[in-house]
C-alpha cells in the first residue's frame, strides 16, 4: 500500500512537471523580413512581406498657408500625414522646414511669420510621431520667393513651409 501511494505521488509530480514545462515555450526573437522575396506557405499561397520601406515619400515638398496665418489647413495636414508616415518608416532621415512668406509686410514681421509657419509644420509632424530632434526649422521670410510677380496667385505660392531632406 505504501509503495502504491508513493508511486501515485511520483506520477502526480511528474505529470505536474510535464504540464508546467509544456506551457513554457522557448523565447524566439522575431525580426522583420526586409527582403522582397515572396514567402510560400504550406497551402501554396504566395505572400509578399509587408515592409515599411514601401511607403512612398509624398511628391509635394511644400505645404501652403493662408495670408498672415501659420495654422495648417486640411490640405497641409494631409501632405504632412504622408510625410510623417514616410519619416517614421525612414528613421535615419532628418529634415529642415523652411518657413517662407509673400512680399507683403516688413522684413522683420515676415521672418517671425516664417518661423511660426516652420514651427507649425514641425509641431504637427511631432504630433504624428516624428522626433523633434530630426527636424530643424529656419525662416527665410520673404527672401526666397518661388514666384516673383505680384498678385494673389503669385503670393499664394510664396506662403509656404518647404520640407528639405538633409
C-alpha positions, 0 to 999 in steps of 0.5 A: 500500500505504501509503495502504491501511494508513493508511486501515485505521488511520483506520477502526480509530480511528474505529470505536474512537471510535464504540464508546467514545462509544456506551457513554457515555450522557448523565447524566439526573437522575431525580426522583420523580413526586409527582403522582397522575396515572396514567402510560400506557405504550406497551402501554396499561397504566395505572400509578399512581406509587408515592409515599411520601406514601401511607403512612398515619400509624398511628391509635394515638398511644400505645404501652403498657408493662408495670408498672415496665418501659420495654422495648417489647413486640411490640405497641409495636414494631409501632405504632412500625414504622408510625410510623417508616415514616410519619416517614421518608416525612414528613421535615419532621415532628418529634415529642415522646414523652411518657413517662407512668406509673400512680399507683403509686410516688413522684413522683420514681421515676415521672418517671425511669420516664417518661423511660426509657419516652420514651427507649425509644420514641425509641431504637427509632424511631432504630433504624428510621431516624428522626433523633434530632434530630426527636424530643424526649422529656419525662416527665410521670410520673404527672401526666397520667393518661388514666384516673383510677380505680384498678385494673389496667385503669385503670393499664394505660392510664396506662403509656404513651409518647404520640407528639405531632406538633409 
